[in-house]
């Protein structure tokens, strides 16, 4: 299990039944934090991708056939 300091981890303060299980750091400097409560898992990503204000993170494409 990954150690976490609850005072510095806002997610654990809001959801104390979740435990930080793993933190993954990517080559681009992004980080993913994996939490679970024994049933559900939550993944919180920091700096994985960037976008400008007002820009869609994932563009919506529709196929009109």
mmCIF file of the N, C-alpha and C atoms, coordinates in Angstrom:
data_MODEL
# 
_entry.id   MODEL 
# 
loop_
_atom_site.group_PDB 
_atom_site.id 
_atom_site.type_symbol 
_atom_site.label_atom_id 
_atom_site.label_alt_id 
_atom_site.label_comp_id 
_atom_site.label_asym_id 
_atom_site.label_entity_id 
_atom_site.label_seq_id 
_atom_site.pdbx_PDB_ins_code 
_atom_site.Cartn_x 
_atom_site.Cartn_y 
_atom_site.Cartn_z 
_atom_site.occupancy 
_atom_site.B_iso_or_equiv 
_atom_site.pdbx_formal_charge 
_atom_site.auth_seq_id 
_atom_site.auth_comp_id 
_atom_site.auth_asym_id 
_atom_site.auth_atom_id 
_atom_site.pdbx_PDB_model_num 
ATOM 1   N N  . UNK A 1 1  ? 0.841   -1.182 0.000   1.00 0.00 ? 1  UNK A N  1 
ATOM 2   C CA . UNK A 1 1  ? 0.000   0.000  0.000   1.00 0.00 ? 1  UNK A CA 1 
ATOM 3   C C  . UNK A 1 1  ? 0.880   1.236  0.000   1.00 0.00 ? 1  UNK A C  1 
ATOM 4   N N  . UNK A 1 2  ? 0.442   2.286  -0.685  1.00 0.00 ? 2  UNK A N  1 
ATOM 5   C CA . UNK A 1 2  ? 1.161   3.542  -0.766  1.00 0.00 ? 2  UNK A CA 1 
ATOM 6   C C  . UNK A 1 2  ? 0.834   4.386  0.453   1.00 0.00 ? 2  UNK A C  1 
ATOM 7   N N  . UNK A 1 3  ? 1.847   5.009  1.030   1.00 0.00 ? 3  UNK A N  1 
ATOM 8   C CA . UNK A 1 3  ? 1.600   5.871  2.182   1.00 0.00 ? 3  UNK A CA 1 
ATOM 9   C C  . UNK A 1 3  ? 1.068   7.211  1.729   1.00 0.00 ? 3  UNK A C  1 
ATOM 10  N N  . UNK A 1 4  ? 0.159   7.763  2.487   1.00 0.00 ? 4  UNK A N  1 
ATOM 11  C CA . UNK A 1 4  ? -0.418  9.054  2.176   1.00 0.00 ? 4  UNK A CA 1 
ATOM 12  C C  . UNK A 1 4  ? -0.586  9.839  3.462   1.00 0.00 ? 4  UNK A C  1 
ATOM 13  N N  . UNK A 1 5  ? -0.442  11.155 3.373   1.00 0.00 ? 5  UNK A N  1 
ATOM 14  C CA . UNK A 1 5  ? -0.660  12.017 4.521   1.00 0.00 ? 5  UNK A CA 1 
ATOM 15  C C  . UNK A 1 5  ? -2.038  12.647 4.342   1.00 0.00 ? 5  UNK A C  1 
ATOM 16  N N  . UNK A 1 6  ? -3.052  12.185 5.106   1.00 0.00 ? 6  UNK A N  1 
ATOM 17  C CA . UNK A 1 6  ? -4.429  12.663 4.890   1.00 0.00 ? 6  UNK A CA 1 
ATOM 18  C C  . UNK A 1 6  ? -4.577  14.179 4.931   1.00 0.00 ? 6  UNK A C  1 
ATOM 19  N N  . UNK A 1 7  ? -3.783  14.868 5.747   1.00 0.00 ? 7  UNK A N  1 
ATOM 20  C CA . UNK A 1 7  ? -3.897  16.321 5.818   1.00 0.00 ? 7  UNK A CA 1 
ATOM 21  C C  . UNK A 1 7  ? -3.567  16.971 4.475   1.00 0.00 ? 7  UNK A C  1 
ATOM 22  N N  . UNK A 1 8  ? -2.753  16.316 3.662   1.00 0.00 ? 8  UNK A N  1 
ATOM 23  C CA . UNK A 1 8  ? -2.350  16.862 2.373   1.00 0.00 ? 8  UNK A CA 1 
ATOM 24  C C  . UNK A 1 8  ? -3.131  16.258 1.218   1.00 0.00 ? 8  UNK A C  1 
ATOM 25  N N  . UNK A 1 9  ? -3.943  15.288 1.483   1.00 0.00 ? 9  UNK A N  1 
ATOM 26  C CA . UNK A 1 9  ? -4.670  14.594 0.423   1.00 0.00 ? 9  UNK A CA 1 
ATOM 27  C C  . UNK A 1 9  ? -6.162  14.896 0.537   1.00 0.00 ? 9  UNK A C  1 
ATOM 28  N N  . UNK A 1 10 ? -6.638  15.882 -0.239  1.00 0.00 ? 10 UNK A N  1 
ATOM 29  C CA . UNK A 1 10 ? -8.014  16.349 -0.134  1.00 0.00 ? 10 UNK A CA 1 
ATOM 30  C C  . UNK A 1 10 ? -9.039  15.248 -0.417  1.00 0.00 ? 10 UNK A C  1 
ATOM 31  N N  . UNK A 1 11 ? -8.721  14.320 -1.309  1.00 0.00 ? 11 UNK A N  1 
ATOM 32  C CA . UNK A 1 11 ? -9.666  13.245 -1.596  1.00 0.00 ? 11 UNK A CA 1 
ATOM 33  C C  . UNK A 1 11 ? -9.885  12.387 -0.352  1.00 0.00 ? 11 UNK A C  1 
ATOM 34  N N  . UNK A 1 12 ? -8.819  12.039 0.351   1.00 0.00 ? 12 UNK A N  1 
ATOM 35  C CA . UNK A 1 12 ? -8.961  11.202 1.542   1.00 0.00 ? 12 UNK A CA 1 
ATOM 36  C C  . UNK A 1 12 ? -9.675  11.930 2.673   1.00 0.00 ? 12 UNK A C  1 
ATOM 37  N N  . UNK A 1 13 ? -9.566  13.237 2.700   1.00 0.00 ? 13 UNK A N  1 
ATOM 38  C CA . UNK A 1 13 ? -10.303 14.006 3.706   1.00 0.00 ? 13 UNK A CA 1 
ATOM 39  C C  . UNK A 1 13 ? -11.802 13.934 3.409   1.00 0.00 ? 13 UNK A C  1 
ATOM 40  N N  . UNK A 1 14 ? -12.157 14.081 2.128   1.00 0.00 ? 14 UNK A N  1 
ATOM 41  C CA . UNK A 1 14 ? -13.565 14.052 1.735   1.00 0.00 ? 14 UNK A CA 1 
ATOM 42  C C  . UNK A 1 14 ? -14.152 12.644 1.774   1.00 0.00 ? 14 UNK A C  1 
ATOM 43  N N  . UNK A 1 15 ? -13.336 11.632 1.483   1.00 0.00 ? 15 UNK A N  1 
ATOM 44  C CA . UNK A 1 15 ? -13.804 10.241 1.411   1.00 0.00 ? 15 UNK A CA 1 
ATOM 45  C C  . UNK A 1 15 ? -12.872 9.355  2.232   1.00 0.00 ? 15 UNK A C  1 
ATOM 46  N N  . UNK A 1 16 ? -12.997 9.387  3.557   1.00 0.00 ? 16 UNK A N  1 
ATOM 47  C CA . UNK A 1 16 ? -12.051 8.666  4.420   1.00 0.00 ? 16 UNK A CA 1 
ATOM 48  C C  . UNK A 1 16 ? -12.110 7.142  4.309   1.00 0.00 ? 16 UNK A C  1 
ATOM 49  N N  . UNK A 1 17 ? -13.168 6.589  3.685   1.00 0.00 ? 17 UNK A N  1 
ATOM 50  C CA . UNK A 1 17 ? -13.240 5.130  3.544   1.00 0.00 ? 17 UNK A CA 1 
ATOM 51  C C  . UNK A 1 17 ? -12.400 4.630  2.370   1.00 0.00 ? 17 UNK A C  1 
ATOM 52  N N  . UNK A 1 18 ? -11.848 5.540  1.541   1.00 0.00 ? 18 UNK A N  1 
ATOM 53  C CA . UNK A 1 18 ? -10.978 5.145  0.438   1.00 0.00 ? 18 UNK A CA 1 
ATOM 54  C C  . UNK A 1 18 ? -9.529  5.143  0.904   1.00 0.00 ? 18 UNK A C  1 
ATOM 55  N N  . UNK A 1 19 ? -8.733  4.286  0.279   1.00 0.00 ? 19 UNK A N  1 
ATOM 56  C CA . UNK A 1 19 ? -7.316  4.166  0.602   1.00 0.00 ? 19 UNK A CA 1 
ATOM 57  C C  . UNK A 1 19 ? -6.515  4.389  -0.675  1.00 0.00 ? 19 UNK A C  1 
ATOM 58  N N  . UNK A 1 20 ? -5.444  5.168  -0.573  1.00 0.00 ? 20 UNK A N  1 
ATOM 59  C CA . UNK A 1 20 ? -4.557  5.357  -1.711  1.00 0.00 ? 20 UNK A CA 1 
ATOM 60  C C  . UNK A 1 20 ? -3.776  4.067  -1.914  1.00 0.00 ? 20 UNK A C  1 
ATOM 61  N N  . UNK A 1 21 ? -3.972  3.400  -3.070  1.00 0.00 ? 21 UNK A N  1 
ATOM 62  C CA . UNK A 1 21 ? -3.330  2.113  -3.338  1.00 0.00 ? 21 UNK A CA 1 
ATOM 63  C C  . UNK A 1 21 ? -2.057  2.240  -4.152  1.00 0.00 ? 21 UNK A C  1 
ATOM 64  N N  . UNK A 1 22 ? -2.054  3.183  -5.098  1.00 0.00 ? 22 UNK A N  1 
ATOM 65  C CA . UNK A 1 22 ? -0.880  3.298  -5.956  1.00 0.00 ? 22 UNK A CA 1 
ATOM 66  C C  . UNK A 1 22 ? -0.825  4.694  -6.555  1.00 0.00 ? 22 UNK A C  1 
ATOM 67  N N  . UNK A 1 23 ? 0.390   5.169  -6.776  1.00 0.00 ? 23 UNK A N  1 
ATOM 68  C CA . UNK A 1 23 ? 0.625   6.421  -7.484  1.00 0.00 ? 23 UNK A CA 1 
ATOM 69  C C  . UNK A 1 23 ? 1.561   6.108  -8.633  1.00 0.00 ? 23 UNK A C  1 
ATOM 70  N N  . UNK A 1 24 ? 1.178   6.514  -9.840  1.00 0.00 ? 24 UNK A N  1 
ATOM 71  C CA . UNK A 1 24 ? 1.976   6.268  -11.035 1.00 0.00 ? 24 UNK A CA 1 
ATOM 72  C C  . UNK A 1 24 ? 2.411   7.620  -11.597 1.00 0.00 ? 24 UNK A C  1 
ATOM 73  N N  . UNK A 1 25 ? 3.720   7.767  -11.860 1.00 0.00 ? 25 UNK A N  1 
ATOM 74  C CA . UNK A 1 25 ? 4.257   8.979  -12.473 1.00 0.00 ? 25 UNK A CA 1 
ATOM 75  C C  . UNK A 1 25 ? 4.663   8.648  -13.896 1.00 0.00 ? 25 UNK A C  1 
ATOM 76  N N  . UNK A 1 26 ? 4.207   9.467  -14.844 1.00 0.00 ? 26 UNK A N  1 
ATOM 77  C CA . UNK A 1 26 ? 4.450   9.237  -16.265 1.00 0.00 ? 26 UNK A CA 1 
ATOM 78  C C  . UNK A 1 26 ? 5.638   10.064 -16.757 1.00 0.00 ? 26 UNK A C  1 
ATOM 79  N N  . UNK A 1 27 ? 6.245   9.672  -17.887 1.00 0.00 ? 27 UNK A N  1 
ATOM 80  C CA . UNK A 1 27 ? 7.406   10.397 -18.413 1.00 0.00 ? 27 UNK A CA 1 
ATOM 81  C C  . UNK A 1 27 ? 7.145   11.888 -18.667 1.00 0.00 ? 27 UNK A C  1 
ATOM 82  N N  . UNK A 1 28 ? 5.897   12.260 -18.960 1.00 0.00 ? 28 UNK A N  1 
ATOM 83  C CA . UNK A 1 28 ? 5.595   13.669 -19.209 1.00 0.00 ? 28 UNK A CA 1 
ATOM 84  C C  . UNK A 1 28 ? 5.410   14.468 -17.922 1.00 0.00 ? 28 UNK A C  1 
ATOM 85  N N  . UNK A 1 29 ? 5.584   13.828 -16.772 1.00 0.00 ? 29 UNK A N  1 
ATOM 86  C CA . UNK A 1 29 ? 5.432   14.502 -15.488 1.00 0.00 ? 29 UNK A CA 1 
ATOM 87  C C  . UNK A 1 29 ? 4.049   14.352 -14.887 1.00 0.00 ? 29 UNK A C  1 
ATOM 88  N N  . UNK A 1 30 ? 3.108   13.775 -15.620 1.00 0.00 ? 30 UNK A N  1 
ATOM 89  C CA . UNK A 1 30 ? 1.766   13.553 -15.100 1.00 0.00 ? 30 UNK A CA 1 
ATOM 90  C C  . UNK A 1 30 ? 1.763   12.464 -14.041 1.00 0.00 ? 30 UNK A C  1 
ATOM 91  N N  . UNK A 1 31 ? 0.748   12.504 -13.203 1.00 0.00 ? 31 UNK A N  1 
ATOM 92  C CA . UNK A 1 31 ? 0.642   11.547 -12.101 1.00 0.00 ? 31 UNK A CA 1 
ATOM 93  C C  . UNK A 1 31 ? -0.799  11.048 -12.012 1.00 0.00 ? 31 UNK A C  1 
ATOM 94  N N  . UNK A 1 32 ? -0.986  9.750  -11.782 1.00 0.00 ? 32 UNK A N  1 
ATOM 95  C CA . UNK A 1 32 ? -2.298  9.164  -11.500 1.00 0.00 ? 32 UNK A CA 1 
ATOM 96  C C  . UNK A 1 32 ? -2.278  8.592  -10.093 1.00 0.00 ? 32 UNK A C  1 
ATOM 97  N N  . UNK A 1 33 ? -3.340  8.869  -9.343  1.00 0.00 ? 33 UNK A N  1 
ATOM 98  C CA . UNK A 1 33 ? -3.501  8.335  -7.987  1.00 0.00 ? 33 UNK A CA 1 
ATOM 99  C C  . UNK A 1 33 ? -4.679  7.372  -8.009  1.00 0.00 ? 33 UNK A C  1 
ATOM 100 N N  . UNK A 1 34 ? -4.465  6.147  -7.560  1.00 0.00 ? 34 UNK A N  1 
ATOM 101 C CA . UNK A 1 34 ? -5.485  5.104  -7.559  1.00 0.00 ? 34 UNK A CA 1 
ATOM 102 C C  . UNK A 1 34 ? -5.963  4.867  -6.124  1.00 0.00 ? 34 UNK A C  1 
ATOM 103 N N  . UNK A 1 35 ? -7.267  5.080  -5.895  1.00 0.00 ? 35 UNK A N  1 
ATOM 104 C CA . UNK A 1 35 ? -7.878  4.900  -4.577  1.00 0.00 ? 35 UNK A CA 1 
ATOM 105 C C  . UNK A 1 35 ? -8.954  3.823  -4.670  1.00 0.00 ? 35 UNK A C  1 
ATOM 106 N N  . UNK A 1 36 ? -9.143  3.067  -3.589  1.00 0.00 ? 36 UNK A N  1 
ATOM 107 C CA . UNK A 1 36 ? -10.293 2.156  -3.550  1.00 0.00 ? 36 UNK A CA 1 
ATOM 108 C C  . UNK A 1 36 ? -10.806 2.025  -2.136  1.00 0.00 ? 36 UNK A C  1 
ATOM 109 N N  . UNK A 1 37 ? -12.059 1.552  -2.057  1.00 0.00 ? 37 UNK A N  1 
ATOM 110 C CA . UNK A 1 37 ? -12.691 1.331  -0.764  1.00 0.00 ? 37 UNK A CA 1 
ATOM 111 C C  . UNK A 1 37 ? -13.036 -0.138 -0.562  1.00 0.00 ? 37 UNK A C  1 
ATOM 112 N N  . UNK A 1 38 ? -12.394 -1.002 -1.349  1.00 0.00 ? 38 UNK A N  1 
ATOM 113 C CA . UNK A 1 38 ? -12.674 -2.422 -1.280  1.00 0.00 ? 38 UNK A CA 1 
ATOM 114 C C  . UNK A 1 38 ? -13.721 -2.865 -2.277  1.00 0.00 ? 38 UNK A C  1 
ATOM 115 N N  . UNK A 1 39 ? -14.472 -1.913 -2.851  1.00 0.00 ? 39 UNK A N  1 
ATOM 116 C CA . UNK A 1 39 ? -15.504 -2.223 -3.832  1.00 0.00 ? 39 UNK A CA 1 
ATOM 117 C C  . UNK A 1 39 ? -15.299 -1.388 -5.101  1.00 0.00 ? 39 UNK A C  1 
ATOM 118 N N  . UNK A 1 40 ? -15.190 -0.094 -4.928  1.00 0.00 ? 40 UNK A N  1 
ATOM 119 C CA . UNK A 1 40 ? -15.060 0.836  -6.056  1.00 0.00 ? 40 UNK A CA 1 
ATOM 120 C C  . UNK A 1 40 ? -13.650 1.404  -6.119  1.00 0.00 ? 40 UNK A C  1 
ATOM 121 N N  . UNK A 1 41 ? -13.229 1.791  -7.331  1.00 0.00 ? 41 UNK A N  1 
ATOM 122 C CA . UNK A 1 41 ? -11.931 2.429  -7.515  1.00 0.00 ? 41 UNK A CA 1 
ATOM 123 C C  . UNK A 1 41 ? -12.129 3.793  -8.139  1.00 0.00 ? 41 UNK A C  1 
ATOM 124 N N  . UNK A 1 42 ? -11.334 4.754  -7.701  1.00 0.00 ? 42 UNK A N  1 
ATOM 125 C CA . UNK A 1 42 ? -11.337 6.108  -8.238  1.00 0.00 ? 42 UNK A CA 1 
ATOM 126 C C  . UNK A 1 42 ? -9.915  6.414  -8.675  1.00 0.00 ? 42 UNK A C  1 
ATOM 127 N N  . UNK A 1 43 ? -9.779  6.988  -9.874  1.00 0.00 ? 43 UNK A N  1 
ATOM 128 C CA . UNK A 1 43 ? -8.469  7.380  -10.382 1.00 0.00 ? 43 UNK A CA 1 
ATOM 129 C C  . UNK A 1 43 ? -8.490  8.887  -10.571 1.00 0.00 ? 43 UNK A C  1 
ATOM 130 N N  . UNK A 1 44 ? -7.556  9.567  -9.930  1.00 0.00 ? 44 UNK A N  1 
ATOM 131 C CA . UNK A 1 44 ? -7.444  11.015 -10.056 1.00 0.00 ? 44 UNK A CA 1 
ATOM 132 C C  . UNK A 1 44 ? -6.131  11.303 -10.758 1.00 0.00 ? 44 UNK A C  1 
ATOM 133 N N  . UNK A 1 45 ? -6.208  12.034 -11.874 1.00 0.00 ? 45 UNK A N  1 
ATOM 134 C CA . UNK A 1 45 ? -5.035  12.346 -12.681 1.00 0.00 ? 45 UNK A CA 1 
ATOM 135 C C  . UNK A 1 45 ? -4.645  13.805 -12.515 1.00 0.00 ? 45 UNK A C  1 
ATOM 136 N N  . UNK A 1 46 ? -3.338  14.044 -12.420 1.00 0.00 ? 46 UNK A N  1 
ATOM 137 C CA . UNK A 1 46 ? -2.781  15.391 -12.357 1.00 0.00 ? 46 UNK A CA 1 
ATOM 138 C C  . UNK A 1 46 ? -1.835  15.582 -13.527 1.00 0.00 ? 46 UNK A C  1 
ATOM 139 N N  . UNK A 1 47 ? -2.058  16.636 -14.306 1.00 0.00 ? 47 UNK A N  1 
ATOM 140 C CA . UNK A 1 47 ? -1.137  17.020 -15.380 1.00 0.00 ? 47 UNK A CA 1 
ATOM 141 C C  . UNK A 1 47 ? -0.933  15.931 -16.436 1.00 0.00 ? 47 UNK A C  1 
ATOM 142 N N  . UNK A 1 48 ? -1.969  15.101 -16.688 1.00 0.00 ? 48 UNK A N  1 
ATOM 143 C CA . UNK A 1 48 ? -1.851  14.054 -17.700 1.00 0.00 ? 48 UNK A CA 1 
ATOM 144 C C  . UNK A 1 48 ? -1.899  14.663 -19.094 1.00 0.00 ? 48 UNK A C  1 
ATOM 145 N N  . UNK A 1 49 ? -2.783  15.599 -19.300 1.00 0.00 ? 49 UNK A N  1 
ATOM 146 C CA . UNK A 1 49 ? -2.856  16.304 -20.572 1.00 0.00 ? 49 UNK A CA 1 
ATOM 147 C C  . UNK A 1 49 ? -3.154  17.758 -20.276 1.00 0.00 ? 49 UNK A C  1 
ATOM 148 N N  . UNK A 1 50 ? -2.993  18.589 -21.261 1.00 0.00 ? 50 UNK A N  1 
ATOM 149 C CA . UNK A 1 50 ? -3.267  20.003 -21.040 1.00 0.00 ? 50 UNK A CA 1 
ATOM 150 C C  . UNK A 1 50 ? -4.225  20.506 -22.102 1.00 0.00 ? 50 UNK A C  1 
ATOM 151 N N  . UNK A 1 51 ? -4.967  21.524 -21.757 1.00 0.00 ? 51 UNK A N  1 
ATOM 152 C CA . UNK A 1 51 ? -5.853  22.174 -22.716 1.00 0.00 ? 51 UNK A CA 1 
ATOM 153 C C  . UNK A 1 51 ? -6.013  23.625 -22.290 1.00 0.00 ? 51 UNK A C  1 
ATOM 154 N N  . UNK A 1 52 ? -6.383  24.439 -23.229 1.00 0.00 ? 52 UNK A N  1 
ATOM 155 C CA . UNK A 1 52 ? -6.617  25.856 -22.949 1.00 0.00 ? 52 UNK A CA 1 
ATOM 156 C C  . UNK A 1 52 ? -8.016  26.042 -22.382 1.00 0.00 ? 52 UNK A C  1 
ATOM 157 N N  . UNK A 1 53 ? -8.224  27.138 -21.675 1.00 0.00 ? 53 UNK A N  1 
ATOM 158 C CA . UNK A 1 53 ? -9.550  27.443 -21.138 1.00 0.00 ? 53 UNK A CA 1 
ATOM 159 C C  . UNK A 1 53 ? -10.574 27.442 -22.260 1.00 0.00 ? 53 UNK A C  1 
ATOM 160 N N  . UNK A 1 54 ? -11.691 26.780 -22.046 1.00 0.00 ? 54 UNK A N  1 
ATOM 161 C CA . UNK A 1 54 ? -12.764 26.727 -23.028 1.00 0.00 ? 54 UNK A CA 1 
ATOM 162 C C  . UNK A 1 54 ? -12.592 25.654 -24.085 1.00 0.00 ? 54 UNK A C  1 
ATOM 163 N N  . UNK A 1 55 ? -11.440 25.011 -24.153 1.00 0.00 ? 55 UNK A N  1 
ATOM 164 C CA . UNK A 1 55 ? -11.182 23.969 -25.154 1.00 0.00 ? 55 UNK A CA 1 
ATOM 165 C C  . UNK A 1 55 ? -11.686 22.627 -24.631 1.00 0.00 ? 55 UNK A C  1 
ATOM 166 N N  . UNK A 1 56 ? -12.366 21.855 -25.493 1.00 0.00 ? 56 UNK A N  1 
ATOM 167 C CA . UNK A 1 56 ? -12.808 20.521 -25.087 1.00 0.00 ? 56 UNK A CA 1 
ATOM 168 C C  . UNK A 1 56 ? -11.590 19.616 -24.923 1.00 0.00 ? 56 UNK A C  1 
ATOM 169 N N  . UNK A 1 57 ? -11.590 18.841 -23.870 1.00 0.00 ? 57 UNK A N  1 
ATOM 170 C CA . UNK A 1 57 ? -10.478 17.921 -23.651 1.00 0.00 ? 57 UNK A CA 1 
ATOM 171 C C  . UNK A 1 57 ? -10.532 16.798 -24.672 1.00 0.00 ? 57 UNK A C  1 
ATOM 172 N N  . UNK A 1 58 ? -11.714 16.238 -24.875 1.00 0.00 ? 58 UNK A N  1 
ATOM 173 C CA . UNK A 1 58 ? -11.898 15.190 -25.870 1.00 0.00 ? 58 UNK A CA 1 
ATOM 174 C C  . UNK A 1 58 ? -12.918 15.688 -26.878 1.00 0.00 ? 58 UNK A C  1 
ATOM 175 N N  . UNK A 1 59 ? -12.522 15.914 -28.116 1.00 0.00 ? 59 UNK A N  1 
ATOM 176 C CA . UNK A 1 59 ? -13.474 16.424 -29.095 1.00 0.00 ? 59 UNK A CA 1 
ATOM 177 C C  . UNK A 1 59 ? -14.581 15.405 -29.366 1.00 0.00 ? 59 UNK A C  1 
ATOM 178 N N  . UNK A 1 60 ? -15.749 15.908 -29.629 1.00 0.00 ? 60 UNK A N  1 
ATOM 179 C CA . UNK A 1 60 ? -16.902 15.064 -29.912 1.00 0.00 ? 60 UNK A CA 1 
ATOM 180 C C  . UNK A 1 60 ? -17.040 14.897 -31.411 1.00 0.00 ? 60 UNK A C  1 
ATOM 181 N N  . UNK A 1 61 ? -17.000 13.660 -31.863 1.00 0.00 ? 61 UNK A N  1 
ATOM 182 C CA . UNK A 1 61 ? -17.177 13.359 -33.288 1.00 0.00 ? 61 UNK A CA 1 
ATOM 183 C C  . UNK A 1 61 ? -18.451 12.557 -33.438 1.00 0.00 ? 61 UNK A C  1 
ATOM 184 N N  . UNK A 1 62 ? -19.222 12.904 -34.443 1.00 0.00 ? 62 UNK A N  1 
ATOM 185 C CA . UNK A 1 62 ? -20.424 12.127 -34.730 1.00 0.00 ? 62 UNK A CA 1 
ATOM 186 C C  . UNK A 1 62 ? -20.315 11.586 -36.141 1.00 0.00 ? 62 UNK A C  1 
ATOM 187 N N  . UNK A 1 63 ? -20.825 10.402 -36.335 1.00 0.00 ? 63 UNK A N  1 
ATOM 188 C CA . UNK A 1 63 ? -20.798 9.737  -37.644 1.00 0.00 ? 63 UNK A CA 1 
ATOM 189 C C  . UNK A 1 63 ? -22.222 9.704  -38.166 1.00 0.00 ? 63 UNK A C  1 
ATOM 190 N N  . UNK A 1 64 ? -22.479 10.504 -39.193 1.00 0.00 ? 64 UNK A N  1 
ATOM 191 C CA . UNK A 1 64 ? -23.821 10.585 -39.775 1.00 0.00 ? 64 UNK A CA 1 
ATOM 192 C C  . UNK A 1 64 ? -23.837 9.784  -41.071 1.00 0.00 ? 64 UNK A C  1 
ATOM 193 N N  . UNK A 1 65 ? -24.133 8.541  -40.962 1.00 0.00 ? 65 UNK A N  1 
ATOM 194 C CA . UNK A 1 65 ? -24.180 7.693  -42.159 1.00 0.00 ? 65 UNK A CA 1 
ATOM 195 C C  . UNK A 1 65 ? -25.584 7.535  -42.637 1.00 0.00 ? 65 UNK A C  1 
# 
